């Protein structure tokens, strides 16, 4: 059992560390400041294969190509916004993990808030309806003496 736990723990730690191995040694720039810039830019770009990972964390071949492209643009003298502009010009805003706030992305930014508000209003209306006292016409009328006698007779017959 101890051996199994040891193997499971090792697999877990290696699995968690796998994004750290995404950037290959041959991709790393010699200048540490420029490499840090490349890593920051790579964290802002979506892997088009994995879709919910940055290219910095992804092991996909396309992510590697994009990481190399980011480094090439930095070496060519582009600033950070120039590199992002170059890549978004080719892949669109979808490649950005944080899309810009503009007319075509309003639904992405405002949609969750609208859905949350609609849910809150719906829950409030539902709860208000449940806790409301019964209206005057909603209450049941008491049994008349004839109905009471008939009910008593039916109950006696059952027993």
N, C-alpha and C positions, 0 to 999 in steps of 0.2 A: 504494500500500500504506500509506503514511504517513497519507494522508487517511482511509482506512478505519479504521486504528487510532485516529485522533483521534476519529472519529465514534463508534466502539465505546466508547472510554473515556468520552466525554461521555454516551452513553446509559447506561452502567453507573453513573456517578456520579449522574445524575438519577434512575435507578431506585432506587438505594440511599437517596437523599434523599426519595423520595416519601412515606414515612410522616411526615416532618417537615412536609409540606404538608397533612396530614389535618385538623388543626385550622384552621378558617377564621378570618380576621381578625374577622368579625362575632361569633364565639363568645367571643373573648378578653375576660376581665373587666378592668376598669380597675385594680383593686387587684392588684398583683403577688403579694402573699402569698396572696390568695385564688385567684388563677390558678394558682399553684404547687400549692396544695392540690387544685384541680380536676384538674390534670394528673396528680398522684400517684394520686388516686382513679380516674381514667380508665385508668391503667395497670394497675389491679387488676381491671377489668371486661372480660369477654370480649365480642367482637363476635359477635352471634348469627347474623350472615350469614357472616362469614369464619371463625369458630369457633376459629382458632388465632392470632388477633390481638387485641390489646387495642383498646378503642374509641378510645384515644388515637392508635393507629397506623392505624386503618381509615378508608377513604374511603367506606364504605357509608352510604347515607342513614339507616339505623337507628342506626348508630354516631354519626352527627351528632346525631340526636334524643336519644340517651342522653347525649352530651357536654353538650348544652344543658340537659337535665334535671338533670345533676349540678351545673351552674353555678347553675341556678335554685334548687335545694335549698340550696346554700351561701349564696346571697344571702338566702334565706328564714331563715337562721340555724341550719340543721342542722350538727351536727359531722360529722366524717368517717364515724364508725360509723353515724350516723343516715342519711346519704346512702346508704351501702352497704346498710343495713337496708331502706330505702325501695325500692331497686331490686331487692334479692333477694326482697322480699315480693311483687313483681309478676312476676319472671322466674325465681325459684327459685335454688338454689345453683349451677346450671349457668352462670349469668352470671359467677360468680367464677372468675378464672384460677387461684386457689389455694383449692379448696374446703375447708371446715372439717372437722376430724377428729371425726366423729360416726358413729353406728351405720349410717346410710345410705351413708356414704362409706368405710367400712372397706376395701372391696374396692379402691377407688382407691389407698389409702395402703399397704395391706398386700399386695395382689395382686402387684405387681412383685417384692417381696422374696421371697414364696413361690415364684414362678416361677423366680427366680434361684437360690434354694436347691435346688429340685427339679432344675434343670439341672446344678448343681454336683454333686449326689449322683449323678445319672445319668452324668455324665462320669467321676466317680471310679469308679463300678462298672464302667463300660465299660473304662477304662484298667486297673483292677485285674484284670479278666478277661483282658485281652490280655497282660499281663506275668507272669501266673502260670505257674510251670513246669508241665509236663504231669504229670498224675497217673500212678501206677504202671500202671494199666490202659489209659492212653491211648497208650502207646508201641507202636510196631509191633514185632512179633517178628522176629528175623532169619530169613532164608530157610533152609530145611532143605537138606541136600545135594541131594536130589532136585529141589527147586524151582530151586536154583541151576543144576543141569545142564540142566533144561528151558529156563530163561531163556537160558543160553548158546547152546543149540541154536537157539532162536528168533531170537536176535540174529545168529547166523551165517547163517541163511536169508535175512534181510533184506539182507545185504550181498552 
